[in-house]
Structure formats: C-alpha cells, structure tokens
Amino acid sequence: DLAELLAGLKEIEGEFRLRVGMMNPMGVKRMLERLLSSYSDPRIYKFFHIPVQSGSNNVLRDMRRGYSAEDFERIVSSIRNRYPLSTVATDLMIGFPTEDEEDFEMTLSLVEKTKPEVVNISKYGPRPGTPASKMRQLPPEVVKRRSRILSELCMKLKLERNLELVGREFRVLVTEKTRKGYQGRTDFYRPVALGEDSLELGAFYH
C-alpha cells in the first residue's frame, strides 16, 4: 500500500523532494498512523491532498463515499499534531442534488474546523448513467451562491494560515521560473516567491 511504498522510497539515496498526490480518505483512515510515519523522511513534502467533497454525512452517504466528515476531521487533526508545519489540500463539491442548506452549513463548519490551506471547489454536474443524474437538480443560482460563500471563506482562511508564516525563514527548493521571477517550495510545499535574482532551478536556498 501507499505507506509501504513511501517507506521503501526512503532507501533511495540522494537529495530530492517527493510530493504525494491525491489520497482517498477511505484508504487513508485504514493506514493513518503508518502513513504519517512514512512521511518522516525530510525528502517527502509534508503535503496531504485528501478530498472530502462535503461536510455533511448525509451527502457523503448519497455520494457513496465510504467515509464520514468525522473521519476527515480526525485525519487532519492527526496530520497537524504530527507535522505542525504541513499543507492540507482538499476538494469540495457544491450543489449535489441532495445538498440542502443545512448540509451546506455543515461543509462551511468543517472547513472552519480543519482550515485546509488549499481548497479546490467544484460545482456538481450530472454524469450520464449515475444515480445522481436522475435526481432533481438544484437551481443554478443556489449552487452559484453557495460556491461564492465557500470560496470567500476559503480565501479568508488561506490568508490567515499564510500570515502565520510571515517573518519566518525556510529552506526552499527552486521549482519554477515565471515572468515574475523564481518560485520555490518549502518542505511543507508552500509556494514562496523568490524574486528575479539569478537562481538555479533544482537548487536549495534559505
């Protein structure tokens, strides 16, 4: 499984950084402690992309996700306790046919509690052949309003989390050169603007 794979990668020699991609909460909860232990290698970014989709257990059940909002809370809490400097990313889907106002409020509450640094928000769209496509769909204006409210909350929380790091120094890996200059990543995968100085891609700087 993923925890075993990461543990095996520790045997590789060299200075590099490895970013783990998206992980299903249903799988993460089965191997949480082993997974977190496998992240102890400093060469593995402390980045955790765990899509929760909704903060309502009713909606998660209707989506047939196989996990609960409480599972996600427990996972994020364990990550923060083990790695205070980490980046949690999640995905949220707004406007699932059975999502009512109370369900949406639960999603806002979950975001407030867990404060993920990165949130990918999508509006539900029916896929042909799925049970949800046969359900009565929510009015577009309702979905648009909820998406706007959630986006504003996520931007506010993201700013708060980033402001906590102002004034601190980190070792970063230069990963990209844009029109605005170089960009690096901290060991917990937070992007850092490095300016226009002549830097080397793939090099580490403090």
C-alpha positions, 0 to 999 in steps of 0.5 A: 500500500501507499505507506509501504511504498513511501517507506521503501522510497526512503532507501533511495539515496540522494537529495530530492523532494517527493510530493504525494498526490491525491489520497482517498480518505477511505484508504487513508483512515485504514493506514493513518498512523503508518502513513504519517510515519512514512512521511518522516523522511525530510525528502517527502513534502509534508503535503496531504491532498485528501478530498472530502467533497462535503461536510455533511454525512448525509451527502457523503452517504448519497455520494457513496463515499465510504467515509464520514466528515468525522473521519476527515476531521480526525485525519487532519487533526492527526496530520497537524499534531504530527507535522505542525508545519504541513499543507492540507489540500482538499476538494469540495463539491457544491450543489449535489442534488441532495445538498440542502442548506443545512448540509451546506452549513455543515461543509462551511463548519468543517472547513472552519474546523480543519482550515485546509490551506488549499481548497479546490471547489467544484460545482456538481454536474450530472454524469450520464448513467449515475444515480445522481443524474436522475435526481432533481437538480438544484437551481443554478443560482443556489449552487452559484451562491453557495460556491461564492460563500465557500470560496470567500471563506476559503480565501479568508482562511488561506490568508490567515494560515499564510500570515502565520508564516510571515517573518519566518525563514525556510529552506526552499527548493527552486521549482519554477521560473515565471515572468515574475521571477523564481518560485520555490517550495518549502518542505511543507510545499508552500509556494514562496516567491523568490524574486528575479535574482539569478537562481538555479532551478533544482537548487536549495536556498534559505 
